[in-house]
């Protein structure tokens, strides 16, 4: 067992309540440990913490137009890997025809987020329809295939060597954000039975990042039924009810949807903004030095970012303070004290371990992203 040493102290000019009633002319920066769960200190600066002139070396905020890589691929693991570490792999996979082979990930659970399109999922557990905005959770070792209605794009987040669980809701109770009863599972229905047969099928298995093929003289998705507590699952972001507060900007951890071994997946869904006159109404500057932040932008106008469109992906490694763009700060100031609906949806992946950027991601990088803040923007 371990316990953080907590001894709140204060110096100089500060706000007694984080993210509210900031001293005039100051910019708040949160420095925290263990994501947003550990001890934290709030600094009040005379200048925006992102007011840099330049970066040198490999460390910098980065953004990628991932949608440009979405050329249809028959196999999910033919899709270009964007970012990865030992515990997480991130891809954007496009598919526009029914998969002619089954897929099985032996390396970890697979979480698919449907960015574009709709279709049918067939797997060991049965049949599910999927549509834009769905999360599809496929337990490690599940055999599955998709029959898309047309062009589909799916964000793939592999929990390498691990599994997905639901986050603890604490004082909110187990039904906050979404009731587990909202999780849909596949059915052994007429469509599932109809796709069974004695025709030859192959299963492509990913193990240790190597692909192998197992051939069958029949379709191995031939279950007559099942019972148990393990299954593929589906939930749409529209069924997630975000936690909101009119008087206090909640940290990203309040929007956690799935927890894996050394990363967390959060859903930033449409919600009312903070309306209290003294409360920050956009994400605060923070030095989250134990986690790396990845955000996939799904739809809407994004509160804290300028010149970002759906299908893009931003990456903020640990090692520097990050936060909203200058344009977002100006817009937020103009709306202070007003209630407005933030019509945006994004998927955030916060990773405890450093991520590696692939050559494919570098090929679609927005090189000017690092210069879109502060003093660098004004050069």
C-alpha positions, 0 to 999 in steps of 0.5 A, spaced: 500 500 500 502 507 498 499 513 500 501 520 497 503 525 502 498 531 502 500 537 505 496 543 502 501 550 502 500 556 498 504 562 496 503 569 494 497 571 490 492 565 488 485 562 488 482 558 494 478 554 489 481 551 483 479 553 476 474 559 479 475 566 481 482 566 478 486 572 480 486 578 475 491 578 469 493 571 471 493 564 467 492 558 472 496 552 470 495 545 474 501 540 475 498 534 477 501 526 478 497 520 477 493 523 471 488 527 475 487 522 481 494 524 485 496 530 488 496 537 484 498 544 485 495 550 481 500 556 479 498 563 477 502 565 471 503 572 468 503 569 461 499 563 458 503 557 459 503 555 452 506 562 450 512 559 447 517 561 441 519 555 439 521 547 440 527 544 438 528 536 438 523 531 438 518 533 444 512 538 441 505 538 440 503 534 434 497 533 430 495 528 424 490 528 419 488 521 420 482 521 415 487 521 409 490 514 411 483 511 411 484 507 404 480 501 405 483 495 407 480 488 407 484 486 414 484 491 420 491 490 421 493 492 414 491 499 417 496 504 418 498 504 426 498 511 428 501 511 435 503 505 439 507 503 446 507 496 449 500 497 452 496 500 447 496 501 439 492 506 435 489 505 428 484 508 423 481 503 419 477 504 413 473 498 410 468 498 404 466 491 403 464 485 407 470 482 410 472 475 407 476 472 413 475 473 420 479 476 425 482 474 432 486 479 436 490 474 441 494 480 443 489 484 447 482 487 447 480 491 441 475 497 442 473 500 435 469 507 435 465 507 429 467 514 426 464 513 419 458 509 416 454 503 419 453 495 418 453 489 421 458 485 426 458 478 426 462 474 432 463 468 436 457 471 440 452 473 435 450 479 430 450 486 432 448 492 427 453 498 428 452 505 426 456 512 426 458 513 434 458 506 436 463 503 441 464 496 439 468 492 445 471 485 442 474 481 448 481 478 446 481 472 442 474 474 439 473 471 432 469 477 428 468 480 421 464 486 419 459 487 413 459 494 412 453 498 408 458 502 405 464 506 406 466 505 414 472 508 418 473 506 425 478 508 430 481 502 433 484 502 440 488 495 442 489 494 450 495 490 448 496 485 453 490 487 457 483 488 458 478 493 458 473 495 464 468 500 466 471 506 471 469 506 478 463 511 479 465 513 486 460 517 489 456 518 483 454 510 483 454 505 478 449 508 473 452 514 472 454 516 465 451 510 462 447 504 466 451 498 464 444 495 462 445 500 456 451 496 453 448 491 448 451 484 446 450 480 440 444 476 439 444 469 436 438 471 431 436 469 424 441 473 420 447 470 425 444 463 423 443 465 416 451 466 415 453 460 418 454 454 413 459 449 410 463 453 406 471 454 407 473 460 412 479 463 414 481 466 421 487 471 421 490 471 428 494 477 430 499 474 436 505 478 438 504 483 432 505 477 427 499 475 423 497 467 422 492 464 418 487 458 420 483 455 415 476 451 416 472 447 412 466 451 415 464 458 418 467 457 425 462 462 427 457 457 428 455 457 435 448 455 437 447 459 443 451 461 449 451 464 456 456 467 461 458 474 463 463 475 457 461 478 451 462 483 445 459 489 447 456 496 444 454 503 446 453 509 442 456 516 445 449 518 444 447 514 450 453 517 454 450 522 459 456 526 461 457 529 468 456 537 468 457 542 473 455 549 472 460 552 477 466 548 476 470 545 470 471 538 471 477 534 469 478 529 463 477 523 468 470 525 469 469 523 462 472 516 463 468 511 459 473 505 459 479 503 463 485 499 461 492 496 464 496 503 463 491 508 459 484 510 459 479 512 454 474 518 455 468 520 451 467 528 450 460 528 449 456 534 447 454 538 454 452 545 457 458 549 458 460 552 465 455 558 466 458 561 473 461 568 472 467 566 476 468 559 473 473 557 467 469 555 461 474 551 457 479 546 459 485 549 464 492 549 462 495 543 465 502 539 466 499 532 466 506 529 467 505 522 468 500 521 462 500 522 454 494 525 451 491 523 444 485 526 442 481 523 436 476 529 433 469 525 431 464 531 430 462 538 431 466 545 433 472 543 438 472 548 444 479 548 445 482 547 438 483 552 432 483 549 425 482 542 427 476 538 423 473 531 424 478 525 423 484 529 425 488 526 431 492 530 436 498 528 440 501 531 446 506 528 450 508 529 457 514 534 458 510 540 457 504 544 459 498 544 454 492 547 454 487 551 449 489 555 443 489 562 444 482 563 439 479 558 444 481 563 450 478 569 447 471 565 445 471 563 452 472 570 455 466 572 451 461 567 453 463 567 460 457 567 465 453 564 459 450 557 458 451 554 451 451 547 449 458 545 446 456 541 440 462 536 440 464 529 440 471 527 441 475 520 444 481 521 448 486 516 450 490 518 456 497 513 456 501 512 462 507 510 457 510 514 452 507 513 445 511 512 438 509 516 432 509 511 426 512 514 419 505 513 416 502 518 421 508 523 420 506 523 413 499 526 414 502 531 420 500 538 420 507 541 421 504 548 423 500 545 429 506 547 434 506 554 432 499 555 433 499 557 440 501 564 443 508 567 442 509 562 436 503 564 433 504 572 433 511 571 430 
